[in-house]
């Protein structure tokens, strides 16, 4: 019985890895988050303007809010990877020439 549980667990882990591989790439996530942050700064406290800018950013990058959330959920177990992603976002926000 334990073998079956282990096999099912490994299969589910493999499926999750495949889903992440076919989801939003690291580069697309980083670029989208940078643009979303810049949209928030541009809009300031005007939530209606931010919603318009947000929709434009998501469309331009070809991603949905759900896909961004899924990316975070799928990668949240790898803290070193996510730290590197957020460092990349911060670097691009502080120096737009960083790619």
C-alpha positions in Angstrom: 0.0 0.0 0.0 2.8 2.4 0.8 4.4 1.8 -2.6 1.1 3.0 -4.3 0.9 6.1 -2.1 4.5 6.9 -2.9 3.9 6.3 -6.6 0.8 8.5 -6.7 2.7 11.2 -4.8 5.6 11.1 -7.3 3.1 11.2 -10.2 1.3 14.2 -8.8 4.7 16.0 -8.2 5.7 15.3 -11.8 2.4 16.7 -13.1 2.8 19.8 -11.0 6.3 20.3 -12.4 5.0 19.9 -16.0 2.3 22.5 -15.3 4.9 24.9 -14.1 7.0 24.3 -17.1 4.2 25.1 -19.5 2.9 28.1 -17.5 4.3 31.6 -17.2 8.1 31.7 -17.7 10.3 33.4 -15.1 11.1 36.2 -17.6 7.5 36.9 -18.4 6.6 36.9 -14.7 9.4 39.3 -13.9 8.6 41.7 -16.8 4.9 41.6 -16.0 5.5 42.3 -12.3 7.9 45.2 -13.1 5.3 46.8 -15.4 2.5 46.2 -12.8 4.6 48.0 -10.2 5.3 50.9 -12.6 1.5 51.1 -13.4 0.8 51.3 -9.6 3.3 54.2 -9.2 1.8 56.0 -12.3 -1.8 55.6 -11.0 -1.0 56.6 -7.5 -4.2 56.5 -5.5 -6.4 56.5 -8.6 -7.7 52.9 -8.5 -9.7 53.3 -11.7 -6.6 54.3 -13.6 -4.6 51.5 -12.1 -7.3 49.0 -13.2 -7.0 50.3 -16.7 -3.2 50.2 -16.7 -3.3 46.7 -15.1 -5.5 45.3 -17.8 -3.2 46.8 -20.4 -0.1 45.3 -18.8 -1.6 41.9 -18.5 -2.8 42.0 -22.1 0.6 43.2 -23.4 2.4 40.3 -21.6 -0.3 37.8 -22.6 -1.0 36.6 -19.0 -3.9 36.6 -16.6 -4.0 37.4 -13.0 -4.8 33.8 -12.3 -1.7 32.7 -14.3 0.5 35.0 -12.2 -1.0 33.6 -9.0 -0.5 30.0 -10.3 3.2 30.9 -11.0 3.7 32.0 -7.4 1.9 29.0 -6.0 3.9 26.6 -8.2 7.2 28.1 -7.3 6.6 29.1 -3.7 8.2 25.9 -2.4 11.6 27.0 -3.9 12.5 29.9 -1.7 15.9 30.5 -3.3 14.3 30.6 -6.8 11.6 33.1 -5.6 14.2 35.2 -3.9 16.1 35.5 -7.1 12.9 36.4 -9.0 12.1 39.2 -6.6 15.7 40.4 -6.6 15.4 40.6 -10.5 12.2 42.6 -10.2 13.8 44.9 -7.7 16.9 45.4 -9.8 14.8 46.3 -12.9 12.7 48.7 -10.9 15.7 50.5 -9.5 17.6 50.5 -12.9 15.3 50.2 -16.0 18.4 49.3 -18.1 18.8 46.0 -16.2 17.4 43.1 -18.2 
